[in-house]
Each structure stands twice: as structure tokens, then as C-alpha cells.
Amino acid sequence: MAGASARQRRPSMWVLASITLSGIMANTLLVPVIPDILEEFGQPDSAAGVLVAASPAPAIALAPVLGILSDRYGRRSLLSPCLALFGAVGVLSAFAPSYGWLVAARFVQGLGSAGLSGIVLALISDHWQGADRTRFIGYNSAVLTAGIAMLPPLGGLLATLGGWRWSFAPYALGVVVAVVVWVQLPAHDRRAGGPTVRGQLAAAASAVRQPIVAAALGLGFVLFFLIFGLFLTVLPLLLEDSFGLDAGERGLVTVVPAVSSTVAALLLARLRVRLGARRVLWFGTATLAVAYVAVGAAPGLWLVLVASLAYGYAEGSTIPIIQDIVTSNTPPPSRGAVATALVGTFRAGQTVGPLVVGASLGLLTNSEVFLAGAAVIAVVTVVLVLWTPPAVVPEGGLEDRPVAPGRAPAGGLAPDGAAGVTTSRARRRR
């Protein structure tokens, strides 16, 4: 009965998907219309970085706070208000009379989206363990990348039909999802009592100090710096300047990486079984470096499309593995705090990347920026290949392999008592 009750309390994949799709709208709808917005308000290309960075910026500091509150008061109590704020302000930003007002509105909208993806990640980790957790994180990432495939073309189409302001209309979905979340997430999701806030902070800090978790956070920052700095800020400008694509056509180009990213995310559990997490990570970063070189040196649009497929695989395989490593190595009372700290790290890269890259556009061409990004991620790949992780790794460590739910790992239980993984070294000893 207890197992049946636990299953009934699990959020449906539809609820998780709706939250995830709402949260990624902030920039995905915006990407194909960036040049149109800059042109209407008389802004240079270098101003694109501020526009893209405004929405994710609040999450750098706010996401961990929202995570702590969700650990303390329940996931639903945070999700619904955040979704409502995100959706309402997103729609209102379509009426911005100036570039400054638009940037300010996107910043306020970012207050609503700051904790969404981290709390969804915590929800998954609350209700699924071991290999099942890896699989559902992969499913959620596939929903995210499928949304990345659908939303930019939608934004571009709306802009083509009625101007860039119409591309903000889908933000209204956030308000609808806020109501659905409040109705469908269980009331007993609220966590009464528990440790003090100081105790929560101490536990979360202890989890983050683990070498594997700290390394995953650092890698997440670098990946989001490059993803948002290059593919989501510079690529639209390159497609317009080098190939003359309009907003609708630029939106269609973004479908290409989303397809391969979705496939990689759906195959995440199998990739981890066969390769182990570290190999998945360094192969993904190596693929990203090659993709950036190809875009920077592309003689024609066809090579940009091929490189986009490679980029999509890299994104779909690395980001969910990072999420799985972090949540698997975090005890339940700190899961929301640490998951949203990871989101804060992502958002830091998502914010700093466009700002730094946007500023560099005054010194480098679009192609040269991509080549510089390739050099950075190549160095990261070398570090991942050469770094020797701890000899004994907990569930979610870099050398682990998922096992069937219910099997105990050779090295003991994970922090939450979930069935963990068996290291390849332990299997050889047996």
C-alpha cells in the first residue's frame, strides 16, 4: 500500500513537461526575432547580449533561495506563483515602448522563471531513484529540446505574420500551467517542520563541496556560457549577415540541433550504461568543439546545419548527465536547494556568456567568436579526459553505470537510500 501511495503522489510527465516548456520560453521564442528587435529600437548587434541575458540573470542569486523554500514549504507552493509571474510579465513585455523597458520587463519575467527548472529536477529526484531517475531526467531533457525545436519557429512565424511583438503571445501558457500545477500537484507536497534554514544551508553547502558535484557545477557554467553566448546570441546574427536568412528562416535552423538533442536525451540511460558518465561528458564536449569549428569555418549553410546536428547531440547528452550527477549525490532534505543551485550556475553562464560574447563582437567577427569558443571547450575536453575521479564514487558519480531499480550498489546505498550503481572496478572484483 505504501508503494501504491507513493506512486499516486508522483507528478505526471505531462505536468513536468508543461513546467519545463514554460520555463524555456524566455529565450527560445526570442532567438529568431533578436535582429528585428534591435533594428526597431536602433540598437547595435552588441546589444543582443543584454537582451538575451536579462531574463536568466535573476536566477543566479534567486534560484538557490527558491530551492530552499521549496524544500521547506513544498514544490507546488513555489511553482504556481513563479509560473503566473513569468507568464503575465512575458505577455506584458510585448507592449514595451523602448529597448530599456523591454530589457527591464525580461528581467522581471526572469524572477518568475528563476526556479522552475531546478524545482522540476527536484520533483523528479523526489519520486524516482537510480536508473529510473536517470531515465526521467532524460525524458525531461527531451521535452526541453523538443520545445527548443518547436518554439523558435513559432516565434519566427508569429513575427513574420504580425511583427516581433506577436512572438511574445505564447508566454500566456505560463499562467495556464500555474493553475494546472496548483490543481494537480498533491497538497501533501508541503513539507512541514524539518531543519532550520541555517541547517538547510549547511547541508546544501556540504553537498556542493563534494568534488564530483563541484566539477559538475563548473562544467555546467562553461557549457551554458558557450551555448547561450554563441548558438543563441551569435548564430542568429551570423545567419542574417552571412546567409541573409529572415526571422522565420532563422527559427527553422534552430530545429536542427533540437532534433539530435532530443534523440540523445531519450537515449541517455543507455548511453550511461554503455559508456559511463565521464565518457558521455567528454565525448559530448569534444563533439561541441568540432561543431563550433565547423560553424566558424562554414563555407555554406549546409555545413552550419550539419554542425548544428552535432551541437544538438552534445547538448542533449551532457546537460542531463550533469543534472543526474548533482541530484544523485544530494540528500533529499537539500535536493531542491542544490538542484536550484545548479540552475543558478547554469543561469550564470547563460547571463555572462551573451554579455561577454556580445562585447567581443566589436573586436571579432561572428566566425572568429565561434572558433574562440571551440578552443575553450577543447581545453575542457582535455581536462575531462585526463582528470581521475575519486576511486570510490557514490550514485551518480562519473564512472558509474545504472543498474536495474531495486539492486543495491556494490559500494553501499546512495544518500537517499535509493538503489545506486555498481562501478566497473567493483564488478571486476566480483
PyMOL commands that set and color helices and strands:
alter all, ss='L'
color gray80, all
select helices_A, chain A and resi 2-9+13-28+31-40+45-54+59-73+75-95+99-113+116-127+130-162+164-184+187-189+197-208+211-231+234-243+247-253+255-266+268-275+277-297+301-328+332-360+366-386+424-429
alter helices_A, ss='H'
color red, helices_A
deselect
rebuild
show_as cartoon
